[in-house]
Amino acid sequence: MPTYADFPEDLRAAQVALLETRTAYEQYATTLPWSAEPMPGWESDKQLHSTYVSAKPDSPGYTEEQAAEVSRFQAELRRLSIEVVTHPYWQSLAGPDLVEARMVLRHAHESTEDEAA
């Protein structure tokens, strides 16, 4: 089973950048209105055997700046995903070894965080 150190440095860096960009995008998305386009709010009927009522306030939609930032994040996530998935390193593996190596790389940041703590 490969370890994080077995991967080429540029592949490791791209994977870390992908994870960091995804995290930043998810954090940014929590600050956005619930709809990219202006939409009226709504409230559903109470659910059977529950006091829960689903509702959303009116959404003003994204500003031009917010839409541009979302597009920037999405473009960077696509670029980094392509860089990781098409890296030449993967051509040296096949079958279960390839799948296992991809999973190790996806979770490699967890082991480096544990070592730093």
MMTF fields as JSON, N, C-alpha, C and O atoms, coordinates in Angstrom:
{
  "mmtfVersion": "1.0.0",
  "mmtfProducer": "UNKNOWN",
  "numBonds": 467,
  "numAtoms": 468,
  "numGroups": 117,
  "numChains": 1,
  "numModels": 1,
  "chainsPerModel": [1],
  "groupsPerChain": [117],
  "chainIdList": ["A"],
  "bondAtomList": [4, 2, 8, 6, 12, 10, 16, 14, 20, 18, 24, 22, 28, 26, 32, 30, 36, 34, 40, 38, 44, 42, 48, 46, 52, 50, 56, 54, 60, 58, 64, 62, 68, 66, 72, 70, 76, 74, 80, 78, 84, 82, 88, 86, 92, 90, 96, 94, 100, 98, 104, 102, 108, 106, 112, 110, 116, 114, 120, 118, 124, 122, 128, 126, 132, 130, 136, 134, 140, 138, 144, 142, 148, 146, 152, 150, 156, 154, 160, 158, 164, 162, 168, 166, 172, 170, 176, 174, 180, 178, 184, 182, 188, 186, 192, 190, 196, 194, 200, 198, 204, 202, 208, 206, 212, 210, 216, 214, 220, 218, 224, 222, 228, 226, 232, 230, 236, 234, 240, 238, 244, 242, 248, 246, 252, 250, 256, 254, 260, 258, 264, 262, 268, 266, 272, 270, 276, 274, 280, 278, 284, 282, 288, 286, 292, 290, 296, 294, 300, 298, 304, 302, 308, 306, 312, 310, 316, 314, 320, 318, 324, 322, 328, 326, 332, 330, 336, 334, 340, 338, 344, 342, 348, 346, 352, 350, 356, 354, 360, 358, 364, 362, 368, 366, 372, 370, 376, 374, 380, 378, 384, 382, 388, 386, 392, 390, 396, 394, 400, 398, 404, 402, 408, 406, 412, 410, 416, 414, 420, 418, 424, 422, 428, 426, 432, 430, 436, 434, 440, 438, 444, 442, 448, 446, 452, 450, 456, 454, 460, 458, 464, 462],
  "bondOrderList": [1, 1, 1, 1, 1, 1, 1, 1, 1, 1, 1, 1, 1, 1, 1, 1, 1, 1, 1, 1, 1, 1, 1, 1, 1, 1, 1, 1, 1, 1, 1, 1, 1, 1, 1, 1, 1, 1, 1, 1, 1, 1, 1, 1, 1, 1, 1, 1, 1, 1, 1, 1, 1, 1, 1, 1, 1, 1, 1, 1, 1, 1, 1, 1, 1, 1, 1, 1, 1, 1, 1, 1, 1, 1, 1, 1, 1, 1, 1, 1, 1, 1, 1, 1, 1, 1, 1, 1, 1, 1, 1, 1, 1, 1, 1, 1, 1, 1, 1, 1, 1, 1, 1, 1, 1, 1, 1, 1, 1, 1, 1, 1, 1, 1, 1, 1],
  "groupList": [{"groupName": "MET", "atomNameList": ["N", "CA", "C", "O"], "elementList": ["N", "C", "C", "O"], "formalChargeList": [0, 0, 0, 0], "bondAtomList": [1, 0, 2, 1, 3, 2], "bondOrderList": [1, 1, 2], "singleLetterCode": "M", "chemCompType": "L-PEPTIDE LINKING"}, {"groupName": "PRO", "atomNameList": ["N", "CA", "C", "O"], "elementList": ["N", "C", "C", "O"], "formalChargeList": [0, 0, 0, 0], "bondAtomList": [1, 0, 2, 1, 3, 2], "bondOrderList": [1, 1, 2], "singleLetterCode": "P", "chemCompType": "L-PEPTIDE LINKING"}, {"groupName": "THR", "atomNameList": ["N", "CA", "C", "O"], "elementList": ["N", "C", "C", "O"], "formalChargeList": [0, 0, 0, 0], "bondAtomList": [1, 0, 2, 1, 3, 2], "bondOrderList": [1, 1, 2], "singleLetterCode": "T", "chemCompType": "L-PEPTIDE LINKING"}, {"groupName": "TYR", "atomNameList": ["N", "CA", "C", "O"], "elementList": ["N", "C", "C", "O"], "formalChargeList": [0, 0, 0, 0], "bondAtomList": [1, 0, 2, 1, 3, 2], "bondOrderList": [1, 1, 2], "singleLetterCode": "Y", "chemCompType": "L-PEPTIDE LINKING"}, {"groupName": "ALA", "atomNameList": ["N", "CA", "C", "O"], "elementList": ["N", "C", "C", "O"], "formalChargeList": [0, 0, 0, 0], "bondAtomList": [1, 0, 2, 1, 3, 2], "bondOrderList": [1, 1, 2], "singleLetterCode": "A", "chemCompType": "L-PEPTIDE LINKING"}, {"groupName": "ASP", "atomNameList": ["N", "CA", "C", "O"], "elementList": ["N", "C", "C", "O"], "formalChargeList": [0, 0, 0, 0], "bondAtomList": [1, 0, 2, 1, 3, 2], "bondOrderList": [1, 1, 2], "singleLetterCode": "D", "chemCompType": "L-PEPTIDE LINKING"}, {"groupName": "PHE", "atomNameList": ["N", "CA", "C", "O"], "elementList": ["N", "C", "C", "O"], "formalChargeList": [0, 0, 0, 0], "bondAtomList": [1, 0, 2, 1, 3, 2], "bondOrderList": [1, 1, 2], "singleLetterCode": "F", "chemCompType": "L-PEPTIDE LINKING"}, {"groupName": "GLU", "atomNameList": ["N", "CA", "C", "O"], "elementList": ["N", "C", "C", "O"], "formalChargeList": [0, 0, 0, 0], "bondAtomList": [1, 0, 2, 1, 3, 2], "bondOrderList": [1, 1, 2], "singleLetterCode": "E", "chemCompType": "L-PEPTIDE LINKING"}, {"groupName": "LEU", "atomNameList": ["N", "CA", "C", "O"], "elementList": ["N", "C", "C", "O"], "formalChargeList": [0, 0, 0, 0], "bondAtomList": [1, 0, 2, 1, 3, 2], "bondOrderList": [1, 1, 2], "singleLetterCode": "L", "chemCompType": "L-PEPTIDE LINKING"}, {"groupName": "ARG", "atomNameList": ["N", "CA", "C", "O"], "elementList": ["N", "C", "C", "O"], "formalChargeList": [0, 0, 0, 0], "bondAtomList": [1, 0, 2, 1, 3, 2], "bondOrderList": [1, 1, 2], "singleLetterCode": "R", "chemCompType": "L-PEPTIDE LINKING"}, {"groupName": "GLN", "atomNameList": ["N", "CA", "C", "O"], "elementList": ["N", "C", "C", "O"], "formalChargeList": [0, 0, 0, 0], "bondAtomList": [1, 0, 2, 1, 3, 2], "bondOrderList": [1, 1, 2], "singleLetterCode": "Q", "chemCompType": "L-PEPTIDE LINKING"}, {"groupName": "VAL", "atomNameList": ["N", "CA", "C", "O"], "elementList": ["N", "C", "C", "O"], "formalChargeList": [0, 0, 0, 0], "bondAtomList": [1, 0, 2, 1, 3, 2], "bondOrderList": [1, 1, 2], "singleLetterCode": "V", "chemCompType": "L-PEPTIDE LINKING"}, {"groupName": "TRP", "atomNameList": ["N", "CA", "C", "O"], "elementList": ["N", "C", "C", "O"], "formalChargeList": [0, 0, 0, 0], "bondAtomList": [1, 0, 2, 1, 3, 2], "bondOrderList": [1, 1, 2], "singleLetterCode": "W", "chemCompType": "L-PEPTIDE LINKING"}, {"groupName": "SER", "atomNameList": ["N", "CA", "C", "O"], "elementList": ["N", "C", "C", "O"], "formalChargeList": [0, 0, 0, 0], "bondAtomList": [1, 0, 2, 1, 3, 2], "bondOrderList": [1, 1, 2], "singleLetterCode": "S", "chemCompType": "L-PEPTIDE LINKING"}, {"groupName": "GLY", "atomNameList": ["N", "CA", "C", "O"], "elementList": ["N", "C", "C", "O"], "formalChargeList": [0, 0, 0, 0], "bondAtomList": [1, 0, 2, 1, 3, 2], "bondOrderList": [1, 1, 2], "singleLetterCode": "G", "chemCompType": "PEPTIDE LINKING"}, {"groupName": "LYS", "atomNameList": ["N", "CA", "C", "O"], "elementList": ["N", "C", "C", "O"], "formalChargeList": [0, 0, 0, 0], "bondAtomList": [1, 0, 2, 1, 3, 2], "bondOrderList": [1, 1, 2], "singleLetterCode": "K", "chemCompType": "L-PEPTIDE LINKING"}, {"groupName": "HIS", "atomNameList": ["N", "CA", "C", "O"], "elementList": ["N", "C", "C", "O"], "formalChargeList": [0, 0, 0, 0], "bondAtomList": [1, 0, 2, 1, 3, 2], "bondOrderList": [1, 1, 2], "singleLetterCode": "H", "chemCompType": "L-PEPTIDE LINKING"}, {"groupName": "ILE", "atomNameList": ["N", "CA", "C", "O"], "elementList": ["N", "C", "C", "O"], "formalChargeList": [0, 0, 0, 0], "bondAtomList": [1, 0, 2, 1, 3, 2], "bondOrderList": [1, 1, 2], "singleLetterCode": "I", "chemCompType": "L-PEPTIDE LINKING"}],
  "groupTypeList": [0, 1, 2, 3, 4, 5, 6, 1, 7, 5, 8, 9, 4, 4, 10, 11, 4, 8, 8, 7, 2, 9, 2, 4, 3, 7, 10, 3, 4, 2, 2, 8, 1, 12, 13, 4, 7, 1, 0, 1, 14, 12, 7, 13, 5, 15, 10, 8, 16, 13, 2, 3, 11, 13, 4, 15, 1, 5, 13, 1, 14, 3, 2, 7, 7, 10, 4, 4, 7, 11, 13, 9, 6, 10, 4, 7, 8, 9, 9, 8, 13, 17, 7, 11, 11, 2, 16, 1, 3, 12, 10, 13, 8, 4, 14, 1, 5, 8, 11, 7, 4, 9, 0, 11, 8, 9, 16, 4, 16, 7, 13, 2, 7, 5, 7, 4, 4],
  "groupIdList": [1, 2, 3, 4, 5, 6, 7, 8, 9, 10, 11, 12, 13, 14, 15, 16, 17, 18, 19, 20, 21, 22, 23, 24, 25, 26, 27, 28, 29, 30, 31, 32, 33, 34, 35, 36, 37, 38, 39, 40, 41, 42, 43, 44, 45, 46, 47, 48, 49, 50, 51, 52, 53, 54, 55, 56, 57, 58, 59, 60, 61, 62, 63, 64, 65, 66, 67, 68, 69, 70, 71, 72, 73, 74, 75, 76, 77, 78, 79, 80, 81, 82, 83, 84, 85, 86, 87, 88, 89, 90, 91, 92, 93, 94, 95, 96, 97, 98, 99, 100, 101, 102, 103, 104, 105, 106, 107, 108, 109, 110, 111, 112, 113, 114, 115, 116, 117],
  "secStructList": [7, 7, 7, 4, 4, 4, 1, 7, 2, 2, 2, 2, 2, 2, 2, 2, 2, 2, 2, 2, 2, 2, 2, 2, 2, 2, 2, 2, 2, 6, 6, 1, 7, 1, 7, 1, 1, 7, 5, 7, 7, 3, 3, 7, 7, 7, 7, 6, 6, 1, 7, 7, 7, 7, 3, 3, 7, 7, 5, 7, 7, 7, 7, 2, 2, 2, 2, 2, 2, 2, 2, 2, 2, 2, 2, 2, 2, 2, 2, 2, 2, 2, 2, 2, 2, 6, 7, 4, 4, 4, 4, 4, 7, 7, 2, 2, 2, 2, 2, 2, 2, 2, 2, 2, 2, 2, 2, 2, 2, 2, 2, 2, 2, 2, 2, 2, 7],
  "xCoordList": [0.851, 0.0, 0.896, 1.814, 0.632, 1.477, 1.23, 0.166, 2.219, 2.069, 2.076, 2.406, 1.716, 1.659, 3.005, 3.048, 4.092, 5.43, 5.77, 6.682, 5.056, 5.329, 4.823, 5.233, 3.954, 3.392, 4.332, 5.042, 4.351, 5.165, 4.736, 3.561, 5.679, 5.411, 4.335, 3.476, 4.372, 3.376, 1.965, 0.99, 1.853, 0.553, 0.05, -1.123, 0.929, 0.537, 0.102, -0.908, 0.864, 0.527, -0.815, -1.602, -1.078, -2.358, -3.514, -4.572, -3.322, -4.373, -4.656, -5.815, -3.609, -3.794, -4.505, -5.421, -4.085, -4.728, -6.195, -7.043, -6.499, -7.885, -8.718, -9.821, -8.201, -8.93, -9.104, -10.181, -8.062, -8.139, -9.125, -9.883, -9.106, -10.025, -11.461, -12.36, -11.685, -13.037, -13.535, -14.688, -12.68, -13.062, -13.394, -14.394, -12.56, -12.807, -14.117, -14.882, -14.365, -15.605, -16.821, -17.814, -16.751, -17.872, -18.129, -19.282, -17.073, -17.235, -17.847, -18.732, -17.383, -17.931, -19.404, -20.216, -19.751, -21.127, -22.101, -23.271, -21.633, -22.535, -22.931, -23.894, -22.199, -22.514, -23.466, -23.937, -23.75, -24.551, -26.043, -26.444, -26.869, -28.31, -28.601, -27.784, -29.741, -30.045, -30.287, -30.219, -30.564, -30.783, -29.885, -29.731, -29.297, -28.451, -29.278, -28.789, -30.513, -31.432, -32.422, -32.733, -32.923, -33.956, -35.16, -35.692, -35.569, -36.692, -37.533, -36.997, -38.842, -39.67, -39.479, -39.181, -39.649, -39.582, -40.808, -41.739, -40.804, -41.925, -41.954, -40.969, -43.113, -43.281, -44.169, -45.221, -43.744, -44.524, -45.485, -45.435, -46.344, -47.251, -46.458, -45.391, -46.994, -46.379, -46.333, -47.274, -45.223, -45.058, -45.878, -45.994, -46.433, -47.23, -46.407, -45.264, -46.95, -46.311, -45.038, -44.101, -45.009, -43.831, -44.266, -45.317, -43.45, -43.71, -42.869, -42.904, -42.118, -41.221, -41.993, -42.859, -41.661, -42.217, -41.037, -40.243, -40.929, -39.845, -40.172, -41.288, -39.181, -39.42, -38.109, -37.033, -38.227, -37.094, -37.55, -38.672, -36.683, -37.028, -36.827, -36.267, -37.278, -37.011, -35.506, -34.724, -35.113, -33.7, -33.473, -34.145, -32.529, -32.242, -31.434, -31.255, -30.946, -30.059, -28.64, -28.39, -27.711, -26.305, -26.051, -26.664, -25.152, -24.666, -23.716, -23.327, -23.342, -22.38, -21.059, -20.427, -20.643, -19.395, -19.487, -18.545, -20.613, -20.793, -20.809, -20.183, -21.51, -21.559, -20.17, -19.798, -19.406, -18.045, -17.158, -16.345, -17.307, -16.5, -16.872, -15.989, -18.136, -18.567, -17.978, -17.475, -18.038, -17.459, -15.96, -15.426, -15.275, -13.829, -13.518, -12.635, -14.243, -14.049, -14.301, -13.508, -15.388, -15.727, -14.671, -14.324, -14.161, -13.116, -11.84, -11.193, -11.485, -10.274, -10.445, -9.507, -11.632, -11.891, -11.817, -11.273, -12.357, -12.249, -10.786, -10.347, -10.038, -8.636, -7.837, -7.081, -8.003, -7.264, -7.711, -6.883, -8.99, -9.492, -8.881, -8.45, -8.843, -8.249, -6.767, -6.25, -6.077, -4.642, -4.382, -3.447, -5.202, -5.016, -5.378, -4.615, -6.516, -7.015, -6.183, -6.047, -5.631, -4.885, -3.372, -2.615, -2.928, -1.487, -0.845, -1.412, 0.331, 1.0, 1.296, 1.445, 1.383, 1.659, 0.654, 1.02, -0.604, -1.65, -1.443, -1.958, -0.705, -0.467, 0.432, 0.487, 1.134, 2.015, 1.262, 1.855, -0.018, -0.828, -2.016, -2.412, -2.574, -3.756, -4.614, -4.135, -5.87, -6.796, -6.921, -6.997, -6.943, -7.116, -6.007, -6.251, -4.797, -3.711, -4.002, -3.718, -4.569, -4.909, -5.977, -5.85, -7.014, -8.105, -7.57, -7.892, -6.766, -6.224, -5.328, -5.405, -4.49, -3.594, -4.382, -4.029, -5.443, -6.26, -6.913, -7.015, -7.349, -7.957, -6.918, -7.208, -5.72, -4.659, -4.361, -4.233, -4.252, -3.962, -5.089, -4.827, -6.319, -7.462, -7.467, -7.937, -6.954, -6.972, -5.602, -5.441, -4.631, -3.267, -3.163, -2.356, -3.963, -3.895, -4.263, -3.809, -5.088, -5.48, -4.274, -4.128, -3.412, -2.247, -1.226, -0.571, -1.076, -0.13, -0.638, 0.159, -1.957, -2.514, -2.31, -2.003, -2.482, -2.272, -0.831, -0.564, 0.102, 1.517, 1.9, 2.784, 1.239, 1.546, 1.012, 1.524, -0.013, -0.629, 0.178, -0.207],
  "yCoordList": [-1.176, 0.0, 1.239, 1.337, 2.198, 3.382, 4.271, 4.231, 5.049, 6.05, 7.414, 7.541, 8.415, 9.761, 10.176, 10.882, 9.748, 10.108, 9.455, 9.914, 8.391, 7.706, 8.475, 8.177, 9.443, 10.189, 11.309, 11.864, 11.658, 12.785, 14.074, 14.255, 14.945, 16.185, 17.034, 17.596, 17.135, 17.969, 17.39, 18.14, 16.074, 15.437, 15.682, 15.993, 15.542, 15.817, 17.272, 17.558, 18.19, 19.62, 19.92, 20.707, 19.301, 19.514, 18.977, 19.604, 17.82, 17.247, 18.139, 18.365, 18.644, 19.545, 20.817, 21.284, 21.382, 22.589, 22.33, 23.191, 21.157, 20.798, 20.752, 21.297, 20.115, 20.032, 21.404, 21.718, 22.221, 23.558, 24.445, 25.207, 24.335, 25.128, 24.687, 25.523, 23.387, 22.883, 23.373, 23.783, 23.332, 23.811, 25.3, 25.728, 26.084, 27.527, 27.806, 28.688, 27.051, 27.231, 26.881, 27.61, 25.788, 25.395, 26.434, 26.728, 26.987, 28.037, 29.286, 29.905, 29.658, 30.82, 30.601, 31.515, 29.405, 29.104, 29.28, 29.593, 29.084, 29.257, 30.715, 30.994, 31.653, 33.075, 33.565, 34.701, 32.73, 33.14, 32.962, 32.159, 33.713, 33.461, 32.037, 31.435, 31.502, 30.11, 29.884, 28.745, 30.922, 30.796, 31.777, 32.925, 31.326, 32.209, 33.291, 34.398, 32.979, 33.929, 34.432, 33.706, 35.649, 36.118, 35.177, 34.847, 34.761, 33.825, 34.206, 34.652, 34.031, 34.29, 33.185, 32.042, 33.527, 32.542, 31.655, 31.88, 30.647, 29.732, 29.047, 29.036, 28.482, 27.704, 26.516, 26.668, 25.339, 24.131, 23.863, 24.506, 22.911, 22.482, 21.716, 21.169, 21.691, 20.922, 19.452, 18.928, 18.797, 17.383, 16.536, 16.869, 15.46, 14.553, 14.025, 13.613, 14.025, 13.534, 14.318, 13.77, 15.575, 16.395, 17.844, 18.241, 18.614, 20.05, 20.803, 22.032, 20.074, 20.683, 21.292, 20.652, 22.534, 23.218, 23.726, 24.537, 23.251, 23.667, 25.039, 25.278, 25.944, 27.294, 27.925, 27.589, 28.839, 29.629, 31.082, 31.349, 32.029, 33.436, 33.823, 33.047, 35.008, 35.497, 35.504, 35.82, 35.154, 35.189, 36.345, 36.438, 37.22, 38.318, 37.864, 38.633, 36.627, 36.145, 36.605, 37.36, 36.145, 36.512, 37.884, 38.262, 38.608, 39.84, 39.452, 38.289, 40.405, 40.108, 39.62, 38.719, 40.217, 39.814, 38.389, 37.609, 38.051, 36.693, 35.674, 34.619, 35.974, 35.054, 34.878, 33.772, 35.959, 35.877, 35.026, 34.243, 35.171, 34.386, 32.907, 32.051, 32.598, 31.203, 30.624, 29.5, 31.373, 30.909, 30.689, 29.716, 31.59, 31.46, 30.184, 29.42, 29.952, 28.729, 27.489, 26.548, 27.483, 26.31, 26.044, 24.889, 27.087, 26.916, 26.359, 25.482, 26.869, 26.383, 24.936, 24.143, 24.587, 23.199, 22.258, 21.159, 22.679, 21.865, 21.694, 20.584, 22.792, 22.741, 21.8, 20.965, 21.931, 21.082, 19.623, 18.717, 19.392, 18.02, 17.361, 16.209, 18.076, 17.537, 17.269, 16.242, 18.194, 18.01, 16.747, 16.002, 16.502, 15.313, 14.039, 13.073, 14.033, 12.817, 12.405, 11.214, 13.368, 13.038, 13.021, 12.951, 13.083, 13.089, 11.804, 10.72, 11.924, 10.749, 9.627, 8.474, 9.943, 8.914, 7.772, 6.614, 8.083, 7.061, 6.014, 4.902, 6.339, 5.377, 4.226, 3.189, 4.405, 3.339, 2.304, 1.319, 2.514, 1.611, 1.102, 1.702, -0.006, -0.554, -1.308, -1.735, -1.459, -2.266, -1.82, -0.624, -2.793, -2.472, -1.568, -0.769, -1.692, -0.832, 0.628, 1.507, 0.886, 2.253, 2.82, 3.942, 2.053, 2.497, 2.758, 3.778, 1.849, 2.003, 3.242, 3.997, 3.444, 4.602, 5.905, 6.863, 5.956, 7.175, 7.457, 8.612, 6.412, 6.601, 7.056, 7.901, 6.504, 6.922, 8.407, 9.164, 8.817, 10.226, 11.125, 12.189, 10.718, 11.543, 11.76, 12.794, 10.807, 10.911, 11.204, 11.198, 11.457, 11.675, 12.894, 12.9, 13.919, 15.115, 14.802, 15.483, 13.77, 13.395, 12.878, 13.209, 12.081, 11.547, 12.648, 12.634, 13.601, 14.69, 15.627, 16.194, 15.8, 16.61, 15.914, 16.565, 14.586, 13.826, 13.91, 14.035, 13.845, 13.919, 15.294, 15.411, 16.341, 17.7, 17.98, 18.853, 17.246, 17.497, 16.922, 17.05],
  "zCoordList": [0.0, 0.0, 0.0, 0.814, -0.921, -0.968, 0.253, 0.87, 0.571, 1.615, 0.951, -0.228, 1.704, 1.164, 0.577, -0.43, 1.192, 0.727, -0.608, -1.296, -0.991, -2.253, -3.474, -4.596, -3.281, -4.394, -4.82, -3.982, -6.123, -6.57, -5.86, -5.542, -5.623, -4.883, -5.56, -4.88, -6.894, -7.577, -7.454, -7.402, -7.407, -7.21, -5.794, -5.592, -4.824, -3.428, -3.279, -2.636, -3.873, -3.77, -4.426, -3.899, -5.569, -6.245, -5.407, -5.339, -4.768, -3.93, -2.728, -2.379, -2.098, -0.954, -1.398, -0.722, -2.537, -3.054, -3.37, -3.133, -3.9, -4.198, -2.914, -2.868, -1.895, -0.623, 0.014, 0.522, -0.007, 0.578, -0.19, 0.41, -1.515, -2.331, -2.104, -2.011, -2.013, -1.748, -0.388, -0.259, 0.61, 1.937, 1.906, 2.482, 1.238, 1.139, 0.402, 0.791, -0.656, -1.422, -0.563, -0.57, 0.166, 1.018, 2.104, 2.419, 2.674, 3.678, 3.053, 3.644, 1.862, 1.181, 0.853, 1.002, 0.413, 0.025, 1.187, 0.971, 2.407, 3.564, 3.774, 4.488, 3.159, 3.305, 2.221, 2.28, 1.242, 0.093, 0.339, 1.182, -0.396, -0.348, -0.811, -1.507, -0.437, -0.759, -2.248, -2.709, -3.0, -4.438, -5.181, -4.764, -6.273, -7.078, -7.765, -7.99, -8.094, -8.722, -7.682, -6.738, -7.827, -6.894, -6.918, -7.979, -5.742, -5.626, -4.407, -3.392, -4.512, -3.337, -2.298, -2.644, -1.057, 0.013, -0.004, -0.777, 0.85, 0.918, 2.285, 3.024, 2.588, 3.813, 3.487, 2.866, 3.906, 3.632, 4.78, 5.828, 4.551, 5.61, 6.666, 6.388, 7.867, 8.942, 8.541, 7.946, 8.875, 8.568, 9.545, 10.725, 9.048, 9.863, 11.037, 10.84, 12.233, 13.458, 13.791, 14.372, 13.428, 13.683, 13.809, 13.306, 14.481, 14.55, 13.521, 13.469, 12.71, 11.739, 10.574, 9.978, 10.265, 9.109, 8.288, 8.766, 7.064, 6.186, 5.61, 5.149, 5.642, 5.126, 4.677, 5.17, 3.739, 3.268, 3.161, 2.729, 3.553, 3.356, 1.884, 1.11, 1.503, 0.152, -0.087, 0.81, -1.297, -1.665, -2.638, -3.665, -2.314, -3.241, -4.456, -5.4, -4.44, -5.499, -5.226, -4.286, -6.053, -5.882, -6.491, -7.49, -5.881, -6.498, -7.624, -7.731, -8.457, -9.528, -8.943, -9.494, -7.82, -7.173, -6.634, -6.775, -6.021, -5.501, -6.636, -6.528, -7.711, -8.854, -9.459, -9.851, -9.534, -10.077, -9.173, -9.665, -7.863, -6.924, -6.99, -6.93, -7.111, -7.261, -8.549, -8.55, -9.628, -10.902, -10.775, -11.308, -10.07, -9.878, -9.104, -9.493, -8.007, -7.22, -8.079, -8.055, -8.827, -9.626, -10.697, -10.945, -11.329, -12.342, -11.713, -12.285, -10.542, -9.862, -9.409, -9.499, -8.923, -8.529, -9.733, -9.627, -10.867, -12.082, -12.491, -12.792, -12.5, -12.911, -12.022, -12.519, -10.703, -9.767, -9.856, -9.757, -10.038, -10.185, -11.41, -11.351, -12.503, -13.733, -13.521, -13.962, -12.843, -12.584, -11.77, -12.063, -10.752, -9.91, -10.682, -10.674, -11.334, -11.977, -13.19, -13.468, -13.906, -15.124, -14.913, -15.881, -13.667, -13.402, -13.953, -13.811, -14.579, -15.165, -14.166, -14.569, -12.883, -11.873, -11.943, -11.74, -12.226, -12.208, -13.291, -13.172, -14.342, -15.424, -14.981, -15.643, -13.866, -13.38, -12.543, -12.102, -12.322, -11.501, -12.301, -13.301, -11.85, -12.513, -11.506, -10.456, -11.842, -11.055, -9.615, -9.333, -8.689, -7.272, -6.72, -5.815, -7.26, -6.785, -7.093, -6.279, -8.263, -8.646, -7.719, -7.227, -7.486, -6.611, -5.201, -4.592, -4.693, -3.344, -3.254, -2.285, -4.252, -4.246, -4.291, -3.602, -5.09, -5.142, -3.787, -3.373, -3.106, -1.791, -0.769, 0.078, -0.844, 0.072, -0.142, 0.82, -1.404, -1.685, -1.189, -0.628, -1.384, -0.952, 0.561, 1.037, 1.308, 2.768, 3.362, 4.582, 2.523, 3.001, 3.909, 4.838, 3.659, 4.502, 5.954, 6.873, 6.157, 7.516, 8.301, 9.477, 7.683, 8.385, 8.652, 9.694, 7.735, 7.978, 9.058, 9.806, 9.154, 10.232, 11.579, 12.578, 11.603, 12.839, 13.292, 14.487, 12.355, 12.705, 13.228, 14.076, 12.725, 13.168, 14.562, 15.263, 14.965, 16.288, 17.416, 18.578]
}
